[in-house]
Amino acid sequence: MQELAGRLTSLDPEASESLKVIAYFDGLVAAGAGLESLVRAATILSGTAAGARAGGRVTRVDAAGRRTHEDAPPLDGFLTAVLPTDAEGLVWLERAGSPHANDAMVVERLALAAGILLARRASPEAGALERLIDGAAPLEERAAALRRLRLDGAGPLRVSARPHLPSADATSSGATAGASVIVVTPAGLVRAGIESAAAEVGAGPVGHAVASGPAEIPAAWTDARIALALADHRRPVVAAEDLGAMIVLARTFDASGPRHPDVDALLGLTERSRAMLAELVDAESVRAAATALGMHHSSLQSRHESWTHQLSYDPRSPRGRARYEAARLLAALTLAAT
């Protein structure tokens, strides 16, 4: 993150400052900062008073960095954001007049950080799971976290990644039956879960991977997030193991790096065209794909020819299918990172 911010400074100072805001709040979340510290950080970064309402209590810090004990002021005209884990929660910046360049980013990251803090407090298992999926944590600490979750000796473990749905809780339909926690990822808020590999996966969208013990859990978490990026309405549950050797390609993905022309060509199609193309490539024949899409086969054949021209290869040919699958994987990861 720091390296990327440095690169952007000479290109776009505002983008560089936004990345610094993200890194600042992510550091506070990783350190387990409390709500007052998060609000104070928003004040420091914005230079104006900030506040949060969570759990029926208001936390405010003035522009000088001092905690105030006043109620929330009228918020009309101020930048606000609802907490992603609490529809009743709210954060804000108390700036009069036009917002500064990074005010919206500060409010957004304050809301995310405060939401994660509340989720941690609501679940005593959350801290242990966060430690377990942290690849930087010493192995003995991850082993201890596994014992706190009562999963040591449970055999192979399934690590799952699900999109965070603010209106749903950890026990809603489809969520993991084991421990879960909301974490910040480059793709936004994601609910991480862990349970015995023998348990039912549940409804999607979800990506999951299997680990044999605490040493493998961080890598399984990375693979689960890759699998989640590939989940869609056609295949809502994706197991990293089913990707085969493609997982090796996915692990090398860098959202900040240059994109291959095959990926650009695929992303140049409309979302509907990409969905139709996926159906066409996966089907046994053009006629079978047309039936599934509710189209006349000649119309789909015409689109097939057009897509072949746009992509510069036939995605249904043996070699073209391999190129297409690689491009589809990288395109999905690109979209998830934006």
N, C-alpha and C positions, 0 to 999 in steps of 0.2 A: 504494500500500500504506500509506504513512504517513498519507495523508488518510483512508483507510478506518479505520485504527487510531484516529485522532483522533475520528472520528464514533462509534465503538463504545465509547470510554472511558466516556462518560456513560450508555450503555445497558447494557453488560455488561463490567465490568473484566477478567474472565477471558478473554473472547473477544478483547479488545484486546491483552492480554499474549500470547496465542497468535499473533496476527498479527505482533507484534514479534519473536517467536521465529523465525517463518518468514522475515521480512525480514532478520533478523540472519544467519541461515545462508545465505540466498540471496545476500547481499552477500559473504560469505566465499567462496562457490563462484565467484561472478563475478570475484572478485579473485584466484582461483587459490591459495587458502590450502592449506597442507599438513595432514596428518592430525593432527599435534600441535596445531596452531592450532584445528582443528575440535573436538577433545576439550577443549581449554582453554575454548573458547567454551561448551561444554555445562556445564563446571564453573562458569563465571561466571554463566550464566543460571539454573542450578539451585541454586547455593550448596553443592554437595556434590561429592565425587570422581566422576570419570567415566573411562571407558576404552573402548578399541577393540582388537579382534583382527582383523588383516587381513594376508594374505600370510604367515601363520605368525609374525607379530611382534605383541607387545602394546604399546600406547601408553596410559599412565595419567597422569592429572594429579590431584593431591590437591586438597582443598577450598580450599587457600591459593593454588592456581594454579601449583604447582611440579610439574615432570615427575618422576615416580618411575620407578625401574628394577626394580620388583618384578613378579613374575608376576601374572596375573589372580587375584583372590581367588575363593573359591567364590561363585557368582552366585545361589544360591538366595535367593529373596526380593527380589532386585533387579530393577528394570525393565530389560529387554533388548530388542534388536531385531536381526534378521538383516539383513545388508547386501543390498540388492536386486540387486546385481551379483555377489555372491559368497556362495554358500550356506554356505561355511565361515567367513565373516566375521561378527563380532558386535560390537555396541556396548552400553554399559550405564551406568547411574547407580548409585553405591554409597550409596544412602540407606537408613538403617535406619528401620524403622517404616513408617508410611503415606506414600505418595507425595504430593508437593505438587501443586497444581492443574495446573501446566503441565509436570510431569515427563514425562508420556507424549508431549507434543508435542516436548519437547527431544530425547528419545530417537529419536523418529520422524525429525525433521529431521537429527539427527546421522547416522543410518543412511543417509538419502538423500544427504546431502552427502559422506559417506565413500565411498559406492558410486560417485558421479559422479567423485570424485577417482581411484579405482582404475581406472575405465573410461578416464579421460583418460591415465593412465600407461601403460595397456595398448596404446593406439593413438596413435602420434605425429601422426596426422592429425586427432585430435579437436579440439585447440586451434584449428587452422586453420578447421575447419568451424564451430565455435562463433563465431569471429570473423566468418565469412562470413554467418551468419544473424542477426547482431546489428545491428539497425537503427540503433543509436547509434554504431556504429563508423564512422570516416571511410571514404569511398569508396575512397581509395587503399589503406587497410589491407585492405579486403575484396578488392580486386583482387589484392593481394599474397597473400592467403590462397588465392585461386583458383589462382594460379600454383603455390603450394606443393602444392596438391592435383592439379596437372597437368591442370587442367580448362580453363585459358584456351585459347581457340581451339577448344573442343570443340563450339561451336554452342549451341543452346538446351539448357538444363539442367533436369532434373526434380528438384524438392525434395520429399522424402517425409516423412511422419510416421507412425510405427507405435507401437502400445502396447509398452512395454518388458516383455519376458517374462524374469524372472530366471533361468529354466532354460535359456534359449536364448542363443546368442552372435550376434555380428554376421554370421556366415557361415551361420547356420541357414537352413532353407528359408523363402523368402518375403522375406528381408532384402535390402536394396539391395546391388547388386554394387559400388557405389562406396564413398566414405568415409561413416562414420556415427558418431554420438556420442549419448550419453544426456544429455538436458537436463531441468531442472525446469520444468514448466508449471503453470498453474492446474488442469489436469486430472491432474496427477501426473507421473510419469516417462514421457517419450516419447523414442523413438529417432528422431533427425533423420538424414536421409540425402540425399546428392546424387550425381547421376550424369548421364550424357548422356541427353537426352530420347529418344534412339533406343533405349536399352536396354529390356529387358523389365521390366515393373513388378514381377512376382512375385506371390505369393499374398498375400491380405489377412489380417487387416484392415489397410488402409492408405489414407491420404489423400495426394494429391499435386497439385502445381501446377507449371507451367512458367515459367521465367525466362529472358530472353534474355541476361542478363549480371549482373555483381555488384551493380549498382544495384537490380535488381528482386528479388534473392534474399530479403531480409528479408520483403518483402510476400508472396512465394511461400510462405515458411515459415508465415506467418500463415494463408494460404489453405489450405495443406496440413493444418494442424491443424483448421481448420474442417471440411474434407472428412473427416478421420478421425473427428470426432464424429458424422458421419452414416453411417459404415460400420456395417453389421450383417450378419447371416447371409444376408439376402436380396441384399445388395449389398456384399460385403466390400471391393471396390476402388472408391474414389470419387475422381474427378478434379474439382478445383475448377472447371475450365473448363466442365464439364457442368452446373454449377449455374446458369449464365447470370446473369441479373440478380439472382437470389436471393443471390449472393455479396455484393452491396452491402448487403442487409439483414443478413446474417450478420456483416459487418465492424462493424456498429454495436452488436452485442450487448454488453451489460454485465451480468455476473452479479450485481452488487451493486445494480442498479437495479430499479425496479418491473416486475412481469411483467404482460403483457397478459392480460385475462380469457380469451382464446382459448387461451393457453398453459396457464393454470391449469386450464381445463376438460379439456384433453387429458391433462395430467399427473394429473388426478383419476381417469382410467381405470387399470385394472390394466395391468401390462406385457403380459400375454397379450392383453387387449382392444386395446391399441394396436397390437400386431403383427397381429392379425386385421383391424383397421380399415385398416392400411396395405395389406394384401393386397386388401381390398375396393376401396379407392380406386384402386389401380393396375391392377386387373383390368378387362377389357372389359365384363364384366357381373357381376351378383350370382351367377348360376349358375356362371360361370367361376371366380370367387373361392371359391365353396363347394366346387367340385371340387378346387381347389388346397389348400384347408384340410381336406378330408375331411369336410365337413359337408353336411347336407341344405340345399338352397337356401332352403327356407322358414324354417329355423332362423336362417340368416344374415340373411335379410330381416328377421326379427323383431329381431335384434341391430342391424341397420342403423337401424331405426326408433327403437330405444332410444338409440343413439349420437346420432342426429339431435336427439333431445330433450335429451340431456345437453350437447351442444355448442352447441345453439341455432341450428344451421344444418345443412343437408344436405351432407356432405362430397363427395357424388358429383355435385352440381349444378355448373354451370360456375363460378359465383361462389363457391360453398361449397368447391370444390376449391382455388381460389386461397387462401382463408382457411386451409384445412386445411394446405396445403403450407407456408405461412408459419409457422403454429403448430407444425407438425412440426419444421421447421428450428430454431426457437427453443427448443422443448422438448428436442431432442437436445443443443443447446449448453448448456442449463441442467443437464441430467443429467450431461454431461461435466465441468462445473465444480463438481459437488458431490462 
